[in-house]
Amino acid sequence: MNQFVARSSALRGLLVNEARRHYVSPAQSSASVLMRLVEVPPAGTAKAEQIKRFNAASFGGSGWSRMMSTSSSSSSSALAEKENGEKEKPAEAESKSGGGAESTVPVVSSYWGIARPKIVREDGTEWPWNCFMPWETYRSDTSIDLSKHHLPTTFLDKVAYRTVKILRIPTDIFFQRRYGCRAMMLETVAAVPGMVGGMLLHLRSLRKFQPSGGWIKALLEEAENERMHLMTMVELVQPKWYERALVLAVQGVFFNAYFLLYMISPKLGHRVVGYLEEEAIHSYTEYLKDIKEGKIENVPAPAIAIDYWRLPKDATLEDVIVVIRADEAHHRDVNHFASDIHYQGKELREAPAPVGYH
């Protein structure tokens, strides 16, 4: 009996010492406390042998041995997993930092999971542009009649004609004969009507469940073509800060004014654009005149213009102005034609749209 009491006291002292060594705050759960109190020392140590002998003498050794082996194996497994995890971390860091031979190869990523096919010119060289593709290029019809003029006969025609003539006055004062800057400003305005008209026709087609007769595409093609004129002129003329500010102001006013005008009277809107294109033809004719007289240097054509209009490799600024002026003549005819359709009391969808030029 005394021997059993002594052994119990020894075990109690051992557990107390372990509890002191592994202090647990009151906020921890009772399960955590119990696990810390029965933490088994590493096998082979003197403390482990002492506990094993006491266990064999007092409790038969079966239950405590199983606890020791389970805890020991669990500790060993946890230690092995920790070491493996620490070994894997450097490998992951190396792969993320770009290490290895495969990391030097660029990865082509696409939202759709499809890489863009290689596009080449007719001569086999790589296509450099993203803003337009080879199948969107064309040769401008330079044989178009440039002298054609729509005589203003009706009241709305006269309003449109006078409005355009009045708008030309501040342009002449500001730019005078600086036709490069003048053309740049003109194209920022000329690209608006096609987009506005195409957008409103698109919405009308959705509301009325009716086809547009191709006019949505025709007007959007016009807007895109005018924008390409601007991209070309920007390559030739670098706008100053006050010219950029003027573009912002003019575009903000003109877009909203033309939007309201087209909502109220599409025939007046198209007539105004027709007369604007006539003024554009005049401006580009004067531009060509100054080039031929040597007042403006006939520099090589920008690469974007050569590819867009399929010009020869040795094309010059004069060649670029010739094809742009032909485009403006085409837009003149399209808008006067659209206005005539409305004057006849018909809708644009009732007449075939002049698509396919650009």
CORLINHU-V817860 format. One record per residue. RES is the residue in one letter. OMEGA is omega as a letter, one per 30 degrees, with the letter a starting at -180 (* if undefined). D_FIRST is the distance of its C-alpha to the first C-alpha in Angstrom with 2 decimals. Layout:
BEGIN
RES OMEGA D_FIRST
RES OMEGA D_FIRST
END
This chain:
BEGIN
M l 0.00
N l 3.77
Q l 5.30
F l 5.17
V a 6.34
A l 8.63
R l 9.95
S l 10.65
S l 12.42
A l 14.30
L a 15.51
R l 16.52
G l 18.42
L l 20.05
L l 21.26
V l 22.52
N l 24.42
E l 25.88
A l 26.91
R a 28.64
R l 30.40
H a 31.60
Y a 32.79
V a 34.06
S a 36.69
P a 36.38
A a 39.34
Q a 37.47
S a 36.07
S l 32.42
A l 32.68
S l 33.82
V a 30.95
L l 28.40
M l 30.24
R a 30.27
L a 26.52
V l 25.62
E a 28.40
V l 27.53
P l 28.69
P a 31.24
A l 30.20
G l 30.16
T a 29.00
A a 26.05
K l 24.39
A l 24.84
E l 23.33
Q l 20.20
I a 19.75
K l 20.57
R l 17.99
F l 15.18
N a 16.72
A a 16.95
A a 13.35
S a 11.93
F l 15.02
G l 17.05
G a 19.55
S a 22.35
G a 22.73
W l 22.02
S l 24.32
R l 27.01
M l 26.75
M a 27.05
S l 29.98
T a 31.73
S a 31.46
S l 32.55
S l 35.47
S l 36.46
S l 36.50
S l 38.51
S l 40.94
A l 41.46
L l 42.10
A l 44.57
E l 46.41
K l 46.70
E l 48.16
N l 50.57
G l 51.68
E l 52.39
K a 54.42
E a 56.42
K l 57.34
P l 59.68
A l 61.41
E l 61.99
A a 63.26
E l 65.60
S l 67.00
K a 67.57
S l 69.23
G l 71.80
G l 70.51
G a 71.49
A a 74.84
E a 75.06
S a 74.62
T a 78.07
V a 79.78
P a 80.85
V l 79.66
V a 82.36
S l 80.88
S l 82.70
Y a 81.73
W a 83.13
G a 81.58
I l 85.07
A l 86.48
R l 90.05
P l 92.51
K a 94.57
I a 97.94
V l 100.93
R l 104.54
E l 107.48
D l 107.62
G l 103.99
T a 102.56
E l 99.47
W a 100.07
P a 99.05
W l 99.16
N a 96.61
C l 98.88
F a 101.20
M a 101.30
P a 104.17
W l 105.10
E l 105.61
T a 108.27
Y l 111.99
R a 115.49
S l 117.21
D a 120.61
T l 122.82
S a 125.96
I a 125.17
D a 127.90
L a 127.02
S a 130.00
K a 129.21
H l 129.12
H l 128.53
L l 131.26
P a 129.90
T a 131.94
T a 129.77
F a 128.44
L l 124.85
D l 126.06
K l 127.85
V a 124.79
A a 122.67
Y a 125.28
R l 125.82
T l 122.09
V l 121.62
K l 124.63
I l 123.30
L a 119.88
R a 121.65
I l 123.15
P l 119.97
T l 118.93
D a 122.24
I a 121.96
F a 118.41
F a 118.56
Q a 122.32
R l 122.78
R a 119.22
Y l 118.92
G l 115.59
C l 113.83
R l 116.02
A l 114.96
M l 111.30
M a 111.64
L a 113.71
E l 111.08
T l 108.28
V a 110.43
A a 111.82
A a 108.37
V a 107.54
P l 110.00
G l 108.99
M l 105.33
V a 106.09
G l 108.47
G l 106.17
M a 103.22
L l 105.21
L l 106.67
H l 103.21
L l 101.98
R l 105.15
S l 104.60
L a 101.07
R a 102.25
K l 105.19
F a 103.72
Q l 106.78
P a 107.35
S a 108.82
G l 111.43
G a 109.92
W l 110.65
I l 107.03
K a 106.85
A a 110.30
L l 109.50
L l 106.10
E l 107.78
E l 110.21
A l 107.44
E l 105.64
N l 108.92
E l 109.66
R l 106.19
M l 106.87
H a 110.08
L l 108.01
M l 105.54
T a 108.57
M l 110.22
V l 107.04
E a 107.18
L a 110.71
V l 110.47
Q a 107.49
P l 107.54
K a 107.20
W a 104.75
Y l 107.40
E l 108.53
R l 104.98
A l 104.82
L l 108.13
V l 106.81
L a 103.87
A a 106.19
V a 108.81
Q l 106.33
G l 104.53
V a 107.85
F a 109.49
F a 106.58
N l 106.31
A a 110.10
Y l 110.65
F l 107.80
L l 109.49
L a 112.91
Y l 111.80
M a 110.18
I a 113.46
S l 116.01
P a 115.05
K l 118.71
L l 119.15
G l 115.96
H l 117.09
R l 120.56
V l 119.16
V l 117.20
G l 120.31
Y l 122.24
L l 119.35
E l 119.49
E l 123.24
E l 122.59
A l 119.99
I l 122.60
H a 124.96
S a 122.36
Y l 121.46
T l 125.17
E l 125.65
Y l 122.59
L l 124.20
K l 127.47
D l 125.88
I a 124.15
K l 127.43
E l 129.22
G l 126.63
K l 125.39
I a 121.91
E l 120.52
N a 120.21
V l 116.73
P a 114.92
A l 113.34
P a 109.58
A a 107.49
I l 106.25
A a 109.89
I a 110.82
D a 108.06
Y a 108.44
W l 112.24
R l 112.40
L l 114.70
P a 115.79
K a 113.71
D a 116.47
A a 116.85
T l 117.62
L l 117.30
E l 120.66
D a 119.38
V a 116.34
I l 118.52
V a 120.83
V l 118.05
I l 116.46
R l 119.86
A l 120.27
D a 116.91
E l 118.06
A l 121.23
H l 119.19
H l 117.08
R a 120.32
D a 121.64
V a 118.37
N l 118.14
H l 121.83
F l 121.52
A l 118.51
S l 120.41
D l 123.44
I l 121.26
H l 120.16
Y l 123.79
Q l 124.72
G a 122.30
K l 119.86
E a 116.25
L a 115.22
R a 113.48
E l 116.87
A a 118.16
P a 116.60
A l 114.80
P l 116.06
V l 112.87
G l 112.62
Y a 114.53
H * 111.53
END
